[in-house]
Each structure stands twice: as C-alpha cells, then as structure tokens.
Amino acid sequence: MTNITVIGQGTGHTLTADLSLSGFNVILYEEPEFKDKLRDVIERNSIELTGAIGQGTAKVNHITTDMHSALKSSEIILVATRANRHEMIAEKCVPHLQNGQIIVIAPDNGGTLTFAQVFKKANLNRKVYISGMSGNYYPCSFNRSGQSCSSFTSKRKTFSGFSRKRYRACFARADQARKSP
C-alpha cells in the first residue's frame, strides 16, 4: 500500500479525502499555527467529501502538526500550499526526508525551484524527486466543520521535473501508485 503525505489545508483536505476514499494510506500535515482549523477533522478523524469528484466520509490515517511524523513512512509527499509557504515548508522537510521520496507541488508556481534551492542550501544528501504540477489539485472549498466540496472534476495535469531521464522512473512510480493503492 502506498503511503502519501498531504501538506496543506483547503485543497489538501479534498486531496486527502479523495485519496483516502481511493484506498491510500494518507497522512494530513498542517502547521501548528493552523491546528485550530483542523479541530473538527481531528475530533472525527475524517473528512466529509461532496461534489463532482466523489461523495463519502474519508477516514484520515493520521493528522499531525509534526513534520517528522508526517514524512517518516511516506513514499509520496503532495504539497498543496500557497507559493508564499513553499520555502518554509521545504526548510521544515529537509531534516526528515528519506531517499526515494517523491515530492509533488501543486500548483507549482516556481515551487520546484524553491524546494531545489532550499535543499541545495541545506546540503541535502538524500536523493528525493521534486516535481511540480500545472494548476491546483482540485477546484474546491473546505469549511472548518470538516467538509470539503469539489466544484468539478479536474482535468489531467502536466508534471515537470529537472531531469527527463531521472524523472521517468519517478513518474512511473507515481502513476503506478495512482492506479493501485
């Protein structure tokens, strides 16, 4: 089973719910200062998904504000935050990243470059794959009572990475995970 960490609220909640309902083990991470916005989700340990991408109550495997706990067992890390948080998130990820982890940033908005710069500055000696996705994961809204609504299904998105040869394997792993949780 593929373990996935989702970083961020709003779109991150919809992404977490959709992946959970699809059978993935999902960890939802958010910064401690935003923990109050997760209160209902933490209490119920679930997100109610409605809208065009699906319906249902999605159990969240783990909800945390601790980056180590969020990343330690994940193969794929999906970053669903605003661009102005990319640098801070990348810095918090550095000590906890492991070889072979895949990071997907959406919307990219230069996030792949920001993450790469932070990792280079930190002399990260683990091989991680950073990729970006055009556009947001989903057009959606989330309210504090733990409900996420998707307006319509998302079109197929394009990915980008730094090395075509290196990323073929990365994209193949991500595609395999998408097809069979």
ABEGO torsion letter per residue (X at the ends): XBBBBBBEBEAAAAAAAAAAAAGBBBBBBBBAAAAAAAAAAAAAGBBBBBEAAEBEBBBBABBBABAAAAAAABABBBBBBBAAAAAAAAAAAAAABBBGBBBBBOBAGGAAAAAAAAAAAAGBABBBBBBBBBEBABBBBBBAAGBBBBABBBBBBBBBBABAAAAAAAAAAAAAAAABX
